[in-house]
Structures are given as structure tokens and as C-alpha cells.
């Protein structure tokens, strides 16, 4: 008898630990590593949410994605297109794909959004919301059921104004090598698995400074989650799902 269980591919930071990669495979996912972007500083040179964005089954990559990586991802993607923007320093030249995208909203520093991604957002009839924070996706995660988690007050206020439920706390102990702290959005990734939506947490939620409060928020909103690691929450750049 054939199994109805399907493997979904996820784009993950090339430095993701073997422990986390094995956990993803146990959950029914197949990780694909990002490339190292030498034009960026080391802490974020493999972050998926700086290199890719996904909107309505279309996956958009940065303009300079290698032919080998393009071919690898293309074999698993329903639609894969290269964006117009390269990923490079200084800011804001590496945030063009770092938009926060949900079923009904598109939040980003719109003046710096990749033109192809922005056109798709316009065509999708989503409400476009301009943010001052260019690292929009890094700073905020959509966790399902119209609920969000962020450490950015401005983004939190915009979401509340649009009727969304928001867990907001100040920056604390999310880890990002070389920096005092990382972004909470880069540690949380909502994906769709064989048994429905699941929020992947890069680390152990109990090690997060506000972990108890966040756990209660997720339980109240009936959001299923899985902790991939056993240490501090790691800002690895949010995982990007490839839609077949």
C-alpha cells in the first residue's frame, strides 16, 4: 500500500546543526541548505529569509543565486523565479526579500522591496503595509491563527491596528553570533506538514527569557509547535518552505 505521507522541502541556514536537521527529518521535512553569501557579514550570510521569499506558491530567490543551487531547488519547487535584487552590504541592500507575508497582509519597508516580489504582492490583493523596520521578517513571525510574535514595537502596533493578535516583548536572549541579541522572528518558522501547520522553534523554548509567556500564548491560540534544539533560541533566519 502506498503512503500518503509526502516529503516537504525546507530551505535552512547552511550552519544548522545536525541535531536540528535530524529533528526536521523526523518531522517529515527534507532540509536544503542555503549558500554562503560572502558579501554579507558572517552572522547572517546564510539566513534563508534574506535570500528567499515565498508568496502564493511562488518562491523568489535573490538575483545572484548560483546555477547549482537554483537547479537543486527548482527540482522541488512549483514556481521558482529570480528576483531583481542582489544581496549585499550596506543596509538596505540585503533586505529586499525580508518581507512578512501572510494570507492577507504584506509588511515590509516597501521602498526597498524587490520589484518582482512587490508586484506579486500587489497582484495578490493583500493589504500592503509599510514598516520602518527593513528587517521585517527577521523582527516578526506569523505563527498561525492570525497571531504574531515580535520584539519590534512599531510592527506590533501596526498589527494591532489591523486587528491581529500579537505577542510583544523587548529583545532579550535570542542568540546571534557576534551581536548582543538576535531577532525572535529568525528563530520561529511556520510551515505546513503532513498533519497541518506547525511552528518550528530553533532552540528550546524554555531557554528563552520570555519562554513561559510565549508558551502560554501559543497554547491559548492553539498553535502547534516543535522545538528543534535544546539550547538558546537561535536567530538562524526563518526557514522558507518550498511548495511543490
C-alpha positions, 0 to 999 in steps of 0.5 A: 500500500502506498503512503500518503505521507509526502516529503516537504522541502525546507530551505535552512541556514547552511550552519544548522546543526545536525541535531536540528536537521535530524529533528526536521527529518523526523518531522517529515521535512527534507532540509536544503541548505542555503549558500554562503553569501560572502558579501554579507557579514558572517552572522547572517550570510546564510539566513534563508529569509534574506535570500528567499521569499515565498508568496502564493506558491511562488518562491523568489530567490535573490538575483545572484543565486548560483546555477547549482543551487537554483537547479537543486531547488527548482527540482522541488519547487512549483514556481521558482523565479529570480528576483531583481535584487542582489544581496549585499552590504550596506543596509538596505541592500540585503533586505529586499526579500525580508518581507512578512507575508501572510494570507492577507497582509504584506509588511515590509519597508516597501521602498526597498522591496524587490520589484518582482516580489512587490508586484506579486504582492500587489497582484495578490490583493493583500493589504500592503503595509509599510514598516520602518523596520527593513528587517521585517521578517527577521523582527516578526513571525506569523505563527498561525491563527492570525497571531504574531510574535515580535520584539519590534514595537512599531510592527506590533502596533501596526498589527494591532491596528489591523486587528491581529493578535500579537505577542510583544516583548523587548529583545532579550536572549535570542542568540546571534553570533557576534551581536548582543541579541538576535531577532525572535522572528529568525528563530520561529518558522511556520510551515505546513506538514503532513498533519497541518501547520506547525511552528518550528522553534530553533532552540528550546523554548524554555531557554528563552527569557520570555519562554513561559509567556510565549508558551502560554500564548501559543497554547491559548491560540492553539498553535502547534509547535516543535522545538528543534534544539535544546539550547538558546533560541537561535536567530538562524533566519526563518526557514522558507518552505518550498511548495511543490 
